[in-house]
Amino acid sequence: MPTVVLGVTGCIGAYKACEVLRELQRHDVDVHVVMTDSSTRFVSAMTFEALSRHPVFVDAYAPGEKGEIRHIDLADRADLLLIAPATANTIGKLAHGIADGALSTLALASRAPLMIAPAMNVNMFEHPAVKENLETLRSRGATIIEPGDGYLACGWLGKGRLAEIEEIVGAALRSLAAGAARDDLEGLTVLVTAGPTIEDIDAVRFLSNRSSGKMGYRLAEAARDRGARVVLVSGPTALEAPAGIDLVGVRSAQDMSQAVAQRGGRVDVIVMAAAVADYRPRESAEEKLKKGPGSMSLELVRTPDILKGLGEAKRGQLLIGFAAETGDLVGNARRKLVEKKLDLIVANRVGGREGGFGTEANAAVLIGADGLEQGIPLTGKRELADQIWDRVVTMLSRRPALRSASS
């Protein structure tokens, strides 16, 4: 039976943690509860003790029942550390390694996957410090379950409400399932591209797009955590370089094409999540172009079609592409799948409420050359990354020879 340590922090959403606990138990999960002092002002420790049938850990200095050090004992037993709800205060402590209570001390001692479901006022959630702390935790491999939009307990309308119970429990169960086989990419080398490319017009101006690189970075981090050796070829982003990953920085589509060509033949799986420019200026001025009295024309030429080239040259690797669409999502993605000779394509809509560039969440449709069409509702990008790798693992199991491609 898997073990989840459920961290509960001090906000009005704490009462929903009781429902999270009961739903996990219905799926045969053993749940131990750790509470912050402030959370006990909303729900009593006795309530969680009755529901979990385990002592609740609140006092960091309380001795264990059998003399064990409680935060170490629970940290060692956990298959997943789930903090729901997670306040801005606790998120900040986790990001900066502060250990001043039962939950924060246990979190530092735990090597289990960390899953966080934030809940707070919309202005707090959108504060740069909170955003930065969440980004730090993501870069270390934590899964963030995005809060919902709606009326908040404080009376505000916006994003900050604790995610729905089904979403939290579903994410936890998928993490436990992946954790049971968390080395399922061990022995493989994967290459992931991420971010935008930049096509210079002159010394000051350039052409680019809205890609933040977050989806590609989450894919790289998830593959690393599942045992793969990861090469991440990234255009310019504001993201922190992930630990334990071979990061190759590039600027233009031509740079990315060369970097991928040099490394693509020696990997087992290629995931092209970057938003590569289709066109570049025919000429790039070394100095800043000065404005004149009239209009100016900019002649554009095609950039290398990296994905098509990989499809034509692949020798046993799995090749996965992305299709960011505003129109016929599935139809356009299917055409790209065939034209580029892909094994799998991840189609996502941009410009609406379903995630996309710059957001922390995404909805997608996985379309496979084997006839697969799997819709994935709006979820955190790390969670989506794991679902993509789940599909890759299934594909690999049908083509075991791939596992020796990089040897």
QUIKA-V210501 format. One record per backbone hydrogen bond with DSSP energy under -0.5 kcal/mol. NH is the residue of the N-H (numbers start at 1). CO is the residue of the C=O. E is the energy in kcal/mol with one decimal. If there is no record, write none. Layout:
# QUIKA-V210501
<<NH:CO:E> <NH:CO:E>>
This chain:
# QUIKA-V210501
<<4:30:-2.7> <5:80:-2.6> <6:4:-0.7> <6:32:-3.2> <7:5:-0.7> <7:82:-3.2> <8:34:-2.6> <9:85:-1.1> <11:9:-1.4> <14:11:-2.2> <15:12:-1.0> <16:13:-1.3> <17:13:-0.5> <17:14:-1.3> <18:15:-1.0> <19:15:-0.6> <20:16:-2.0> <21:17:-2.5> <22:18:-2.2> <23:19:-2.5> <24:20:-2.3> <25:21:-2.2> <26:22:-1.8> <27:23:-0.6> <27:24:-1.1> <28:25:-2.0> <29:24:-1.4> <30:2:-2.9> <31:29:-0.6> <32:4:-2.4> <34:6:-2.6> <35:57:-2.5> <36:8:-2.1> <40:36:-0.9> <40:37:-0.9> <41:38:-1.4> <42:39:-1.6> <43:39:-2.1> <47:44:-0.5> <48:44:-1.2> <49:45:-2.4> <50:46:-2.4> <51:47:-2.0> <52:48:-2.9> <53:49:-2.0> <57:33:-2.3> <58:56:-0.8> <60:58:-0.7> <62:59:-1.6> <64:68:-1.3> <67:64:-1.2> <70:68:-0.8> <72:69:-0.6> <73:69:-2.8> <74:70:-2.7> <75:71:-1.3> <76:72:-2.2> <77:73:-1.5> <78:74:-1.3> <79:3:-3.1> <80:3:-1.0> <81:113:-2.8> <82:5:-2.4> <82:80:-0.7> <83:81:-0.5> <83:115:-2.8> <84:7:-2.0> <84:82:-0.7> <85:117:-0.6> <86:117:-2.0> <87:85:-0.5> <91:87:-2.4> <92:88:-2.3> <93:89:-1.9> <94:90:-2.6> <95:91:-2.3> <96:92:-1.7> <97:93:-0.6> <97:94:-0.7> <98:93:-2.2> <100:98:-0.5> <102:58:-0.7> <105:101:-2.1> <106:102:-2.1> <107:103:-2.5> <108:104:-1.4> <109:105:-1.4> <110:106:-1.3> <113:79:-0.6> <115:81:-2.8> <116:143:-3.0> <117:83:-2.8> <118:116:-0.6> <119:86:-1.8> <120:160:-2.0> <125:121:-2.6> <126:122:-2.0> <127:124:-1.1> <131:127:-2.4> <132:128:-2.6> <133:129:-2.3> <134:130:-2.5> <135:131:-2.3> <136:132:-2.3> <137:133:-2.2> <138:134:-2.5> <139:135:-2.4> <140:136:-0.9> <140:137:-0.5> <141:138:-2.2> <142:137:-2.4> <143:114:-2.7> <144:142:-0.5> <145:116:-3.2> <145:143:-0.6> <146:144:-0.9> <148:161:-3.1> <150:158:-1.5> <152:156:-3.1> <155:152:-2.0> <158:150:-2.5> <160:148:-2.3> <161:148:-1.7> <168:164:-2.2> <169:165:-2.9> <170:166:-2.6> <171:167:-2.2> <172:168:-2.2> <173:169:-2.7> <174:170:-2.2> <175:171:-2.1> <176:172:-2.3> <177:173:-2.3> <178:174:-2.5> <179:175:-2.7> <180:176:-1.6> <181:177:-0.6> <181:178:-1.0> <182:179:-1.4> <184:181:-1.8> <185:226:-2.4> <186:183:-1.9> <187:227:-0.8> <188:185:-2.0> <190:229:-2.7> <191:269:-2.8> <192:231:-2.8> <193:271:-2.4> <194:233:-2.0> <196:236:-0.6> <197:275:-0.8> <198:251:-3.2> <199:207:-2.7> <200:198:-0.6> <201:205:-2.5> <202:205:-1.6> <207:199:-2.8> <217:213:-2.3> <218:214:-2.5> <219:215:-2.2> <220:216:-2.3> <221:217:-2.6> <222:218:-2.6> <223:219:-2.2> <224:220:-2.2> <225:221:-2.3> <226:222:-0.9> <227:224:-1.8> <228:223:-2.3> <229:188:-2.8> <230:228:-0.5> <231:190:-2.6> <232:230:-0.5> <232:246:-2.6> <233:192:-2.7> <233:231:-0.6> <234:232:-0.7> <234:248:-2.4> <235:194:-2.5> <245:242:-0.9> <246:230:-2.5> <247:245:-1.1> <248:232:-3.3> <249:247:-0.6> <250:234:-2.7> <256:252:-2.3> <257:253:-2.7> <258:254:-2.2> <259:255:-2.4> <260:256:-2.6> <261:257:-2.4> <262:258:-2.1> <263:259:-1.0> <264:260:-3.5> <265:261:-0.5> <266:263:-1.7> <267:264:-1.1> <268:189:-3.1> <269:189:-1.3> <270:318:-2.7> <271:191:-3.0> <272:270:-0.5> <272:320:-3.0> <273:193:-1.0> <273:271:-1.3> <275:195:-2.5> <276:274:-1.0> <280:301:-2.5> <282:299:-2.8> <285:201:-2.4> <299:297:-0.5> <301:280:-2.9> <303:278:-2.2> <306:304:-1.5> <309:305:-2.3> <310:306:-2.2> <311:307:-2.3> <312:308:-2.0> <313:309:-1.5> <314:310:-1.5> <318:268:-2.3> <320:270:-2.9> <320:318:-0.5> <321:344:-2.2> <322:272:-0.6> <323:346:-2.6> <325:323:-0.7> <325:348:-2.4> <329:327:-1.5> <332:328:-2.5> <333:329:-1.9> <334:330:-2.7> <335:331:-2.0> <336:332:-2.0> <337:333:-2.6> <338:334:-2.0> <339:335:-2.8> <340:336:-2.4> <341:338:-0.9> <342:337:-2.4> <343:319:-2.6> <344:319:-1.4> <345:367:-2.6> <346:321:-2.5> <347:345:-0.7> <347:365:-2.8> <348:323:-2.6> <350:325:-2.3> <356:361:-0.9> <359:356:-1.5> <362:379:-2.9> <363:354:-1.8> <364:376:-2.2> <365:347:-2.2> <366:374:-3.2> <367:345:-2.6> <367:365:-0.6> <368:372:-1.8> <369:343:-2.1> <371:368:-1.7> <374:366:-2.7> <375:373:-0.5> <376:364:-3.5> <379:362:-2.2> <381:360:-1.8> <384:380:-2.5> <385:381:-2.3> <386:382:-2.0> <387:383:-1.8> <388:384:-2.2> <389:385:-2.4> <390:386:-2.3> <391:387:-1.6> <392:388:-2.0> <393:389:-2.8> <394:390:-1.9> <395:391:-2.3> <396:392:-2.8> <397:393:-2.1> <398:394:-0.8> <398:395:-0.7> <399:395:-0.6> <399:396:-1.0> <402:399:-2.2> <403:400:-1.5> <404:401:-1.6> <405:402:-2.2> <407:404:-1.3>>
